[in-house]
Amino acid sequence: FEKMLLGNSFEYFEKRILQELVEQLQLGVVDYSQYISWIQARSHCSLWKEKYFYFYETLLAIACLLEEKEQLEIKNRKTLSEILEDYTAHYYKIDQAYRNFYYSYDQIKSSELASMFDSFHSKISHFYEVEYLEILLALWNEHLEERNSLVQQKDFYEKYIRRSDTRVAVIISDALRYEVGEEITRQLEKEGNAKEIKIFPLLTNLPSITSVGMTQLLPPGKERNIDLFHNKMTVNGISTFSTENREKILKESCLESSAISYDIFKNKNRSEQEAYVKGKKVLYFYHDSIDAIGDKAKTEH
């Protein structure tokens, strides 16, 4: 098998290697670090890597999930902050691998080879929903009353924006989970020309719906009111349901502020973009792709 891994010339090698890798995972006798290195080697050096890229990504996600499953120990922590610390250190990798599995599998499920992965669906779903989420959720709920001791969405503007002595650009991507943020952080470390990159979690306010989250990320003003019964969200009496109103609220805290849809900003040419940001201290960009896909199928692009 290890000699076959070196074969690049024929597509036949690719199919045989994939079958062998799937069989090894099914048997469960896997050194996961070795297994992952095989997948990464094939996905980078194979002549057929474009055609089989998502097959290897699916295998990689399965291997990462099973490795996390083997190592998973949800400890009976005494405080919510300890549980959050565990999540940002370890548990998020399970969410990440779970997302990557379904995303990659969706790219190949119409292929004749996709049936190789059928046996993993129930195994992965049971682990994720029963052995991971149910246990972690029960532990989290036990300590939910301690949530006010953690940094939350509603603290965002005061903690990160008002105190800043440089221009701040805030890209709000609704429904962006911590595990996606961690992946973006690693990508920026490789590709971004930045002096320093850090990632911090914030605890979402309940209920974790768009209208509440959008309101909590704005400056609190003299009065920030969230009326779920009447579906009214206001800051200083101004409704937070439109980008234009959010800009008004931002300007009440810092006059040199603006708010804009990311799609509108993206479609401006370079000189228009430069003119837009000139003289601004706080810029809010609303990047709603994740939320829009979940809410409205017609917005998928």
N, C-alpha and C positions, 0 to 999 in steps of 0.2 A: 504493500500500500504506500509506504513512504517513497519508494521509487516511482510509483505511478503519480505521486504528487508533483514530480518534476516534469511530467509530460505535458507539453504545451501544443504540440503540432495538430492533434486531431480532436474534434469535438467529442468523440467517443470517450476520451479520457475524462472530460468534464462530467459526463453523465454517470460514468462509473464511480468517480470520486464522490459525487453528490450522494449516490446510492449507498456507498460505503460509510460516509459520514452520518447519514440518516440512520443506518443500521446500528452504528456504534452508539448513537444517542438513545435509540430504542432499547438496546441491551442494558444501558445504564452503567456500563463499565468504562467510564470516561475520566481521563485526567483533563479537567476542563481547561486549564491553562495551556496544555499542549494542543488540545482540540481547537481552541480559539486561535492559537498561532497558526495552525494549518489553514483555517478558514481565511485568516487575514493574508496569508501568503498567496493563496489561490486567487483571492479577489483583487490582489494588486498586480500579480505577474502573469496571469493567464491571458492568452490571446483571445479567449472567449469571454473575458470578464464583463463586457457590456451586456451580452446576452444573458449571462447567468448571475449578474450582480445581485439581484434581489433574492435569488435562491440562497446565495451565501449570506446575505443580510438576514434572511429568515432563520437560517441555521445558527448564525451568530446570536440572534436574539433568544432563540431557544436555549442555547448553551449558557448564555448569561443568566437567564431565568432559572435554569436548573441548578446552576452554581450558587445563585442567591438562595434558592430553596434549601440546598444542602447546608448552607451556613446560617440560615435564618434562625434567630432566637429573639423573640419579642419579649423583652424583660418586663417584669411587673414593676415599672417605675413608680416612684412616690409623688412626682410632680409633673405638671404638663410641660414645663420647660425641658425636663429630661427626655420626655417622649419626643418633643420637637427636635431636640439635639440628636436623638437616635435617627429620626427621619432624615434630617439634612446630612447626616454622616453615612447612613446605610440604606434605609428603607426606600428612599427615592429611586434607587437603582432598579428596584422591582417594577415600579411604575414605568420607568424608562424602557426597560426591556420588554415589558408587556405592550407598550405603545409601539415600539419598533417591530415587534413580532407581527402585530395585526396590520401595521402599515405596509411592511415588506410582503407579507403573505397576500395582501390585496392586489399587489402588482403582478403576482404570478398565478393566482388561483385559476385562471382560464387555461393555463398551460397543461399539457398532457402529463408533465412530471409532478404537478402540484399534489396529486393524490398521495405522494410519499409523506406529506406532512399531516395527513388526516388524523393519524393516531395521536398527534400532540395536542389537538384542540381541547379535548375534554380534560386532559391531564393539566394543561396550563390554566384553563378556566377554574378548575377545582382548586388548584393551589392558590391562584390569585384571589378568588372570591371567598373561599372558606378558610384556608390555612393562613392567609395573610390579612385580607381586609377585615373579615369578621372579628378576628382576634385584636387587631390594632384598633379598630373602631370602638370595640367594647372598652378597651383600656383608655382610649382618648375620652370617651364619654364619661368615664368615672371621674375625670379631672377637669371637665369642661368649665366648671365654675371658677377655675383659676385663670381663665383666659385673659382677664384684665391685667395680669402680671406680665404679659408678653407684649412685644411691639406689634401693633395692629395697623390695618389699613388706615384707620381714622387718624393715626399719628403721622402718616407719611409726609404731609406737607410741612408740618412743624419740625419734624426730625431731619428731613433730607433737603427740603427746598428753601424754607425761610432762612435757614442759617448759612446757606451757601454764599460765598463771596465771589463766585464766578458764574458765568452764564450756565444755565441748566436746561438740558433738553430731556423731557420726560416722554418716553414712548409707551403708551398704555395699550397693551395687547390683552384684551379681556379674555378671561379663561386660560391664561398662560400659567401653567403649573410650575412649581419649583423645579421639578425634574427637567422640564424643557429649558428653563432658565439656566440650569447647570450645564446642559448640552451647548447652549448658546455661549456660555462663559468659556468653555473649552475651545469652541470654534474661534472666538475672538482672540483667545490667547495665541492661537496659531496664525490667524490672519489679520488681526486688528493692529493698527499702529497706535497702541495705547501705553501710557506710562504705567498704569496700574488697573487691574480689573478685579473687582470683588463681587461676591454675591451674598445677599442677606435675605432671609425669609421674613415675610410679614403675615400675620394671621388675618385671614379674611373675616369680615364681619358677617353676622348671620341675619337674614338668609343671604347666602352667597350668590346673589343675582346681580345682573348688570347694573340696574338703576341704583342699587345700594352702593356697589363698588365704585361706580363713577362719582357718586356724591362724596364718598369718604376720602377719595384721593384729592379733592379740592381743599383749599384753605378753609378752616372751620368758620371763620368770620365771627360775628357776635352771636349768631344763632344758626346752627346746622340742624335742620329738622327732617326726619325720615318718618313719614306717615304711611305705613304699609297698608293700612285699612283702606285709605282713600287713594293709594298709589301716588302720593305727592312727596317729592324730594326737593328741598329748597335750602339755599344758603343765603342768609340775610333777606329772605322773602323772594329770592330769585329762583325760579325752577331750574333744575340741573339737567333737564331732558334734551337740550339741544347744545350743539358745539358753540353756537353764538352766545348762549347764556353762560356756558362754562367760562368763556373768555371774559365776560363781564365780571364774573365772580373772581377770577384770577386777577383782573386789573384792580379790583378793590383792595387786594392784598399787596400787589406790586404793579404799578402802572405800566411798566415795560414788559407786559406779558401778552401771550397770544395762545389761541387754541385752534387746531385745524385738523381735518381728516387727513390721514396719511395718504390716501389715494389722491386727494386734491393737491397736496404738496408734491407728491411724486410726479404728477403730470405737468408741473411747472418746469420751464427750462432752467438752466443753471443760473442765469442772471436774475430771473424772477425769484428763485429760491434764495439767492444771496440777499436780494432786496428785502425779502420777507423777514429774514432772521436778523437783519442789521438793526442794531440798537436795542434788541430784545434781551432781557435778563432771564426770563422764564418762558419756555416753549413747551406746550403740550401737544403731542401728536397722537391722534386716536387711530390705532391700527386694529381694526375689528375683524380680521379674517377668520380667526378661530371661532369667535362667538357667532359670526354671521353664518358660517358653515353649519354650526350646530342648530341655529334657529331657523334659517331660511335656505332651503336647498338651491333656490334660484341664484343665490349669491356665490355659489361655488365656482371658483376660477383659479 
